Amino acid sequence: MVVASSSGEGLLMTAVPWLAATITTDPRTVSLVKAVWQAPWLLFALFAGVVIDRVRRTSVLAFAYVVLGSAALALAVAPLSIPLLLVVALTVGTAQVFGECATGALVPGLVGRDRLTAANTRLIMLEAGLVRFVAPPLAGFLVAWFAGGSAWVAVACAVAALLLVRAIPAERPVRSEQHPLRDIAEGLRFLVGTRLLRTISIVVALGSFGSGATTALLVLFTTNELHIGAFGFGVMLACLAAGWIASSFFADRLVARVGYPAAMRGAQIGMAVTLLAFAVIPPWPALAGFVLFSTTAVVLVWNVCSQSTRQRFTPSELLGRVLTSHKTLTWGLMPLGALAGGFMAAEFGLRSVWLMAGLLHVVNVLIVWRVLTPAAFENAQKTAPV
């Protein structure tokens, strides 16, 4: 199920920005497409958290796959234009909000809290690694051969995921008589009121702003700096995915060996170094691919620790709302980062965007070194839900 849905998202993730770049070379327009894709994390995630905690989570997954398939079908049959790409981007982004958060809320009940690190490592690898290692170069080939090819394959992936979701055990939802706004406020209060989770959200927010800028403009960096085509762009995305895959083989063992604080500190240092390196490297595709590979290798370690920490220290009845509150406050900055990156690139050049992202992670290093200490995790463990 995860393989099918993430494959569809990966195909569209490659095809949509590339198709936008075939219509216009204006970095502001290209970054707008990415910003609209990421906007649902800011617009809908809080509402999605209430739904996830009050409706069968498997039903939420089914809804997400229907939305994903509908967007892919529209891209496959409608005349290509920037307005169409904006609609598709918004729709797919909405499907991701409901699908990814519902999946994250299901994991603790399926595997138990003592196995979260290993489970999240494999889940993140499947969502953003293995399938996107195959999807990006495949999408580049399909776009070069037939503009709607990626969209039709994404339709098939969404249908397959919708059929497979029936195999997941359906839990009984928690009833609530509260107004939805009170439900949302409850999740926000828990996230903001828990120092460990609040700090992680601040760090992710800064990183997401920079990530929104760099991911939105990677397609232009590929064409304008590296001078490689659609298939080459797919290969660059595959290098990102390969870093996830390589890291997934040791991330859970690394975290178990050194502990969450050391792993999270090291991951932030690695992100700062690789992003700053990308800003200054020569325009060599092989070197760029290696730096992208290294970036996502350390990002996976951080993401596993970040997601597992929220799942470990949040009661089950609040988990959907806490996960979506976190992503609203953090991933919600990605569209703003994408827009800011477009204007920065237009004024100061593409490389300035990676320089900005790297400096934000330097700030993150200082934050995690001060707050994410072994003592902080020990104190959180004393009040963690059983």
C-alpha positions in Angstrom: 0.0 0.0 0.0 2.7 2.5 1.0 4.8 1.5 -2.0 1.9 2.0 -4.4 0.8 5.4 -3.0 4.3 6.8 -2.6 5.1 5.6 -6.2 2.2 7.6 -7.5 3.2 10.7 -5.5 6.9 10.3 -6.6 5.9 10.2 -10.3 3.8 13.3 -9.9 6.5 15.0 -7.7 8.9 14.7 -10.7 6.5 15.4 -13.5 4.7 18.5 -12.2 7.7 20.8 -11.7 9.3 19.6 -14.8 6.2 20.2 -16.9 6.1 23.7 -15.3 9.6 24.3 -16.3 8.7 23.4 -19.9 6.1 26.1 -19.9 8.1 28.9 -18.2 11.7 29.5 -17.0 10.7 32.2 -14.5 11.9 30.9 -11.1 9.0 32.7 -9.4 6.4 30.8 -11.4 8.2 27.4 -11.0 8.5 28.0 -7.2 4.8 29.0 -7.1 3.8 25.5 -8.3 5.9 24.0 -5.5 4.5 26.4 -3.0 0.9 25.5 -3.9 1.8 21.8 -3.6 3.0 22.4 -0.1 0.2 24.8 0.9 -2.2 22.1 2.2 0.1 21.5 5.1 -0.6 25.0 6.3 -4.3 25.1 5.2 -5.7 21.7 6.0 -3.4 19.8 8.4 -5.1 21.0 11.6 -8.5 19.9 10.4 -7.0 16.6 9.1 -5.8 15.9 12.7 -9.3 16.1 14.0 -10.6 13.8 11.3 -7.8 11.3 11.9 -8.5 11.2 15.7 -12.3 11.0 15.2 -12.8 8.8 12.1 -11.4 5.4 11.3 -7.9 6.0 10.2 -8.1 3.5 7.4 -11.1 5.4 6.0 -8.9 8.6 6.0 -6.2 6.7 4.0 -8.8 5.6 1.4 -10.0 9.2 1.0 -6.4 10.3 0.4 -5.9 7.7 -2.3 -9.1 8.7 -4.1 -8.0 12.3 -4.1 -4.5 11.3 -5.4 -6.0 9.3 -8.2 -8.3 12.1 -9.2 -5.5 14.6 -9.4 -3.4 12.2 -11.5 -6.3 11.5 -13.9 -6.9 15.3 -14.4 -3.2 15.7 -15.3 -3.5 12.8 -17.7 -6.5 14.1 -19.7 -6.6 17.9 -19.4 -4.7 20.3 -21.7 -1.4 21.3 -20.1 -1.2 24.7 -18.5 0.2 26.5 -15.4 -3.4 26.7 -13.9 -3.8 23.0 -14.3 -0.5 22.3 -12.7 -1.5 24.5 -9.8 -4.7 22.6 -9.3 -3.0 19.3 -9.5 -0.3 20.4 -7.1 -2.9 21.6 -4.5 -4.9 18.4 -4.8 -1.9 16.0 -4.5 -0.7 18.1 -1.6 -4.0 17.7 0.2 -3.9 13.9 -0.4 -0.4 13.8 1.2 -1.6 15.7 4.3 -4.4 13.2 5.0 -2.4 10.1 3.9 0.9 10.7 5.6 -0.6 11.8 8.9 -3.1 8.9 9.0 -0.2 6.5 8.4 1.9 8.1 11.1 -1.0 7.8 13.6 -1.6 4.1 12.7 2.0 3.0 13.3 2.1 2.9 17.2 -1.0 0.8 17.4 0.3 -1.6 14.8 3.9 -2.1 16.0 4.0 -0.9 19.6 5.9 2.0 21.0 9.0 0.0 21.7 9.5 -0.7 18.0 8.9 2.7 16.7 12.4 3.5 15.6 12.8 0.4 13.4 9.2 0.8 12.1 9.6 4.4 11.2 13.0 3.8 9.5 11.4 1.2 7.2 8.3 3.3 6.6 10.2 6.5 5.7 12.5 4.4 3.5 9.4 3.0 1.7 7.7 6.4 1.5 10.6 8.5 0.3 13.4 6.1 -0.6 12.8 2.9 -2.5 9.8 4.0 -4.5 11.3 7.4 -5.3 14.5 5.8 -6.3 12.5 4.1 -9.1 9.9 6.8 -9.7 12.0 9.9 -10.5 14.1 8.5 -13.4 11.0 6.7 -14.6 9.0 9.9 -14.5 11.8 11.7 -16.4 11.7 9.1 -19.1 7.9 9.1 -19.3 7.7 12.9 -19.5 10.3 12.9 -22.2 8.4 10.2 -24.1 4.8 11.3 -23.4 3.7 14.2 -21.2 0.8 12.3 -19.7 2.7 9.0 -19.1 3.6 9.7 -15.5 0.1 10.7 -14.7 -1.5 7.5 -16.1 0.9 5.3 -14.1 0.1 7.4 -11.0 -3.6 6.7 -11.5 -2.8 3.0 -11.5 -0.7 3.4 -8.3 -3.5 5.2 -6.5 -6.1 2.5 -7.5 -3.7 -0.2 -6.2 -3.2 1.6 -2.9 -7.0 2.0 -2.5 -7.5 -1.7 -2.9 -4.7 -2.6 -0.5 -5.8 -0.3 2.4 -8.6 -2.9 3.1 -5.9 -5.2 4.5 -5.1 -2.9 7.5 -7.0 -3.7 10.7 -9.6 -1.0 11.3 -9.6 0.4 14.8 -12.6 1.9 16.6 -12.5 5.7 16.5 -12.6 7.8 19.7 -15.9 9.6 20.1 -15.8 13.3 21.0 -18.5 15.8 21.8 -16.2 18.8 21.7 -16.3 21.4 19.0 -13.6 20.7 16.3 -11.8 23.9 17.2 -11.5 22.7 20.8 -10.1 19.4 19.5 -7.5 21.4 17.4 -6.6 23.6 20.4 -6.1 20.5 22.5 -3.5 19.0 20.1 -1.7 22.4 19.7 -1.6 22.9 23.5 0.0 19.5 24.0 2.6 20.1 21.3 3.5 23.6 22.3 3.4 22.8 26.1 5.8 19.9 25.8 9.3 21.4 25.7 11.0 18.5 23.9 8.3 18.4 21.2 8.2 22.2 20.9 11.9 22.4 20.4 11.9 19.7 17.7 9.0 21.6 15.9 11.0 24.9 16.0 14.0 23.1 14.4 11.9 21.4 11.8 10.2 24.7 11.0 13.5 26.4 10.2 14.6 23.4 8.1 11.3 23.2 6.3 11.6 26.9 5.2 15.0 26.2 3.7 13.9 22.8 2.2 10.9 24.5 0.6 13.2 26.8 -1.3 15.8 24.3 -2.4 13.3 21.6 -3.5 11.3 24.2 -5.5 14.3 25.3 -7.4 16.2 22.0 -7.9 14.7 21.6 -11.3 16.1 25.0 -12.4 19.5 24.2 -10.8 19.5 21.0 -12.8 18.8 22.7 -16.1 20.6 26.0 -15.7 23.7 25.0 -13.6 24.2 21.3 -14.4 22.7 21.5 -18.0 21.0 18.1 -17.9 17.6 17.3 -19.2 14.4 15.7 -17.9 16.0 12.3 -17.3 18.9 14.0 -15.5 16.5 15.8 -13.2 15.0 12.4 -12.4 18.5 11.1 -11.6 19.1 13.9 -9.2 15.9 13.1 -7.4 17.0 9.5 -7.4 20.2 10.5 -5.7 18.1 12.1 -3.0 16.1 8.8 -2.7 19.3 6.7 -2.7 20.5 8.6 0.4 17.3 7.6 2.2 17.8 3.9 1.2 21.4 3.8 2.2 20.7 5.4 5.6 17.7 3.1 6.3 20.0 0.1 6.6 21.7 1.5 9.7 19.6 4.4 11.0 17.7 2.4 13.7 20.9 0.7 14.8 22.7 4.0 15.0 20.0 5.6 17.1 19.9 2.6 19.4 23.7 2.7 19.8 24.3 6.5 20.4 20.8 7.5 21.6 18.4 10.1 20.3 20.2 13.3 21.4 23.6 12.4 19.8 21.9 11.1 16.6 19.7 14.3 16.2 22.7 16.6 16.9 24.8 14.8 14.3 22.1 14.9 11.8 21.7 18.6 12.0 25.4 19.1 11.6 25.4 16.9 8.5 22.5 18.9 7.0 24.3 22.2 7.6 27.5 20.9 6.0 25.9 19.4 2.9 23.6 22.3 2.1 26.5 24.8 2.4 28.6 22.5 0.2 25.9 22.4 -2.5 26.0 26.3 -2.6 29.7 26.3 -3.6 30.4 23.1 -5.6 31.4 23.2 -9.2 28.6 22.4 -11.7 29.5 18.7 -12.0 26.4 16.4 -12.0 28.2 13.5 -10.3 29.4 15.8 -7.4 25.9 17.4 -7.1 24.4 13.9 -7.0 26.8 12.8 -4.2 26.0 15.9 -2.1 22.2 15.3 -2.5 22.8 11.7 -1.6 24.6 12.7 1.6 22.0 15.3 2.5 19.1 12.9 2.6 21.2 10.2 4.3 21.5 12.4 7.4 17.9 13.8 7.0 16.5 10.3 7.4 18.2 9.9 10.7 16.7 13.1 11.9 13.3 12.3 10.6 13.2 8.9 12.3 14.1 10.4 15.6 11.7 13.3 15.2 8.7 11.2 14.3 9.4 8.5 16.9 9.8 11.1 19.6 6.3 12.5 18.9 4.8 9.0 18.8 6.5 7.9 22.0 5.6 10.9 24.1 2.0 11.6 22.9 -1.1 9.8 24.1 -2.9 7.8 21.4 -6.1 9.8 21.5 -4.1 13.0 20.7 -1.7 11.5 18.2 -3.4 12.6 15.0 -3.8 16.1 16.2 -0.3 16.4 17.5 1.2 15.0 14.3 -0.8 17.4 12.2 -0.2 20.4 14.5 3.5 19.7 14.2 3.3 19.6 10.4 1.2 22.7 10.2 3.6 24.7 12.2 6.6 23.3 10.4 5.8 22.0 6.9 3.4 24.9 6.6 6.5 27.1 6.2 7.6 25.1 3.1 5.4 27.1 0.6 6.7 30.3 2.1 10.2 29.0 1.7 9.5 28.1 -1.9 8.2 31.6 -2.7 11.1 33.2 -0.9 13.5 31.0 -2.7 12.1 32.0 -6.1 12.6 35.7 -5.3 16.1 35.1 -3.9 17.1 33.1 -7.0 15.7 35.9 -9.3 17.7 38.6 -7.4 20.9 36.8 -6.2 21.2 33.6 -8.2 20.2 30.0 -7.6 23.1 29.2 -5.3 22.0 31.8 -2.8 19.0 29.6 -2.0 21.2 26.7 -0.8 23.4 29.1 1.2 20.3 30.4 3.0 19.1 26.9 3.8 22.6 25.9 5.1 22.7 28.9 7.4 19.3 28.0 8.9 20.6 24.6 9.8 23.6 26.2 11.5 21.1 27.9 13.8 19.4 24.5 14.3 22.7 23.0 15.4 22.9 25.6 18.2 19.3 24.9 19.2 19.6 21.1 19.4 22.9 21.2 21.2 21.4 23.4 23.9 17.9 21.7 24.3 17.9 18.2 23.0 20.1 16.7 25.8 20.0 13.3 27.3 18.5 14.8 30.4 15.6 16.2 28.4 14.8 12.8 27.0 15.0 11.2 30.4 12.6 13.7 31.9 10.1 13.2 29.0 10.3 9.4 29.4 9.1 9.7 33.1 5.7 11.1 31.9 5.4 9.2 28.6 2.2 7.2 27.9 2.5 3.5 28.5 
